[in-house]
Amino acid sequence: MIEWESLVIAISDDVWTVPSPFAKNYVDKSKKKVDKVNYNTKLFVFPDDGEFEEVVVNAIEEARKRI
C-alpha cells in the first residue's frame, strides 16, 4: 500500500506545471507560482484540502467543468 505524504494537482486553462515533487518545498513553490503565473489555475493540495481521495475527486470534477 502506498502512503502519500503530499500531492499537488493543478487544473488550468493553459499549460501550467507543478514544480518538481523532488524539491523539499514543492507545495509552497506551487502556491507561490500560481500567484505569479495563473492562467485561471486552481490547485488541489493534499493534505491541506482534505483526504487524498477527496482532493483527487475534486480535481477531476474541476477538470470536467472546464471541458
C-alpha positions in Angstrom: 0.0 0.0 0.0 1.3 3.5 -0.9 1.1 6.2 1.8 1.1 9.6 0.2 2.8 12.4 2.1 1.6 15.2 -0.2 0.1 15.8 -3.7 -0.5 18.8 -5.8 -2.8 18.7 -8.8 -3.1 21.8 -11.0 -6.1 22.4 -13.2 -5.5 25.3 -15.6 -6.8 26.9 -18.7 -3.3 26.9 -20.2 -0.1 24.9 -19.8 0.9 25.1 -16.1 3.2 22.7 -14.4 3.7 21.9 -10.8 7.3 22.3 -9.6 9.2 19.0 -9.1 7.9 17.0 -6.2 11.5 16.0 -5.5 12.1 19.5 -4.2 11.6 19.7 -0.4 9.1 22.6 -0.6 7.3 21.9 -3.9 3.9 22.5 -2.3 4.9 26.0 -1.2 6.6 26.7 -4.5 3.4 25.7 -6.3 1.4 28.1 -4.3 3.8 30.9 -4.9 3.9 30.1 -8.7 0.2 30.2 -9.0 0.2 33.7 -7.5 2.7 34.9 -10.2 1.5 32.8 -13.3 -2.1 31.9 -13.0 -4.0 31.1 -16.3 -7.1 30.5 -14.2 -5.2 27.8 -12.4 -6.7 26.1 -9.3 -4.5 23.9 -7.1 -5.7 20.9 -5.2 -3.4 20.0 -2.4 -3.2 17.0 -0.1 -3.3 17.1 2.9 -4.3 20.9 3.0 -7.6 20.4 1.2 -8.8 17.2 2.7 -8.3 13.5 2.4 -6.3 12.1 -0.5 -9.3 10.7 -2.4 -11.3 13.8 -1.8 -8.6 16.0 -3.3 -8.3 13.8 -6.4 -12.0 13.6 -6.9 -12.4 17.4 -6.5 -9.6 18.0 -9.1 -11.3 15.6 -11.6 -14.6 17.4 -11.1 -13.0 20.8 -11.7 -11.4 19.4 -14.9 -14.7 18.1 -16.1 -16.3 21.5 -15.6 -13.7 23.0 -18.0 -14.2 20.6 -20.9 
